[in-house]
């Protein structure tokens, strides 16, 4: 039994966080489907219109931003750090309620506080991967400022995605310490990420090129190349990671193609947001969820089902979708089904763990 001094200091508002995070995910998913013309919920309801209009902000800032901030808060075990995911989740609720300005500035407050959280991380542990985590936090702040200020030419999407990409890159860099690599490999990663930040500020072509180069770096240097030959959970996580890196490369190429006038925007945004980021989420959830929420999961081969559905539906959506709007819509609906199936998989895994424990 852990002593009290090792228990995370969770504030009284902590029970509000899971509902806010899940609401952002659900509303963002429904909003994405509504944008494609699919009949979801009550299509005439104001909240569905808000969810469609704020799809990107709900999915990236309110949902994924909250999840990242919550994970960091749990790791630091200080009550004030939980205010960042609370503000991000509250911002998503305000967006859904039609209070766009309030929601945007709550997001700015969340990201600003998260920068302070990462300053505390740096104070405790000044390492390359923690510097990348701070860079990701600053990107979230810039993205939320772009969203709140609505300045011409100041697009929040590259900065929002940079939060996710830099956070994942930092975690994978930390893991690659387990592998022998040349010093030049680490510096090449920094060069690619610098190109990503330059592209976010100046050029979509550079941004897309950086995403593709990052995919190549991860495929070459990530420990998943070894663990994919393992068994059980380790192999599942590696399959998630390697598949995600493939979609990262696709997204980078599509980002460049979009700037050249090709109809590849959907592939750029959702190859990155769904193919890459949610593959990472699916791969890390069996480890992160027990650490953050204290929920034990029983791993089994059924975890591959939502992952396979995610990749197959993306192939349908992005492969046939540009020429066939109906197939694009079907692929998007199956994207949402994959996320729902993954949520059900986690619930089933938690119940199976509990049943197994009770039967011992």
Secondary structure, 3 states (H helix, E strand, C coil): CCCHHHCCCCCCCHHHHHHHHHHHHHHHHHHHHHHCCCCCCCCCCHHHHHHHHCHHHHHHHHHHHHHHHHHHHHHHCCHHHHHHHHHHHHHHHHHHCCCHHHHHHHHHHHHHHHHHHHHHHHHHCCCHHHHHHHHHHHHHHHHHHHHHHCCCCCCHHHHHHHHHHHHHHHHHHHHHHHCCCCHHHHHHHHHHHHHHHHHHHHCHHHHHHHHHHHHHHHHHHCCHHHHCCCCHHHHHHHHHHHHHHHHHHHHHHHHHHHHCCCCCHHHHHHHHHHHHHHHHHHHHHHHHHHHHHCCCCCCCCCHHHHHHHHHHHHHHHHHHCCCCHHHHHHHHHHHHHHHHHHHHHHHHHHHHHHHHHHCC
